[in-house]
Amino acid sequence: MLTSGWKSVSMVDVHGKVTFTLWLCGCNLRCPFCHNWTIAEGLDCFPLDRRTLLDELESGVFLVDYFHVTGGEPLMQWRELISLFAEVRLLDVPISLNTNLTIIGPLEKLLGAGLVDHVATDLKAPPELYGLPTGATERLWNLFLRGLELVSDYGLPLELRIPVAKGLNQWPHIEEGLRRLGTDFYVVLNPLVGKPLTNPRDEEWCSKHCWPGAEVGELKRKLEELGVGVYVNSFGELLRETPRGLGDLTKKFINSPKEP
Ligand code: SF4
């Protein structure tokens, strides 16, 4: 498997939980706001030393609520992921999968095999946030809706993350997504941020749509009116989902702003 690293104890990758987090490389989407695009594109990646990972997980298993796998899109390496999860199962630690929910066949295999206990996903609204041509985004959006239904059908708890953009009408697609869900979910609103805090894939897109203002409170109000539990990430916390974490990113993007 190709990885960009892991963190043996993380407090920021699943809301309110302690995780052992592994980042896997590759992705089928090209989200313009993505600050993990080097991982998504397979840069800064190396073969996973599975034995070392499992030994480290085993020695810290009493500390964590979930073994959490993120990326990139972990299901790009789904065959290897199934065998990794099967080995993690032997350590008796619950498994959390962060996926964009568009790689449906492999997702069904993992859920059907009982290898996932918790799912996290981004509801990217409108689907232009996938960063692909219009026809593809429509297909991907429908796959995503099917993915939400699958997670509900299997009764898995879901962390539904919503990247909040500036100047886009996000609500119709958010409502459409919520209609596919059961009751065991909560929403985390992630205001999109750009430089100097992150290094988004498409800086021009980000200059128009990152750093939302009133949009965050407006979405929170609408969700709460529907009775949905909502958490809002502060900008500092948004730097989860990177194996380097805040320290390295601030060093890279604040102290050396000219670096890509
Ligand atoms: S934000 Fe997630 S789904 Fe989108 S390109 Fe980045 S890793 Fe892939």
Residues whose N, C-alpha, C, O or C-beta is under 5 A from the ligand:
A	BS01	SF4	C27 L29 R30 C31 C34 N36 A40 G71 G72 E73 N100
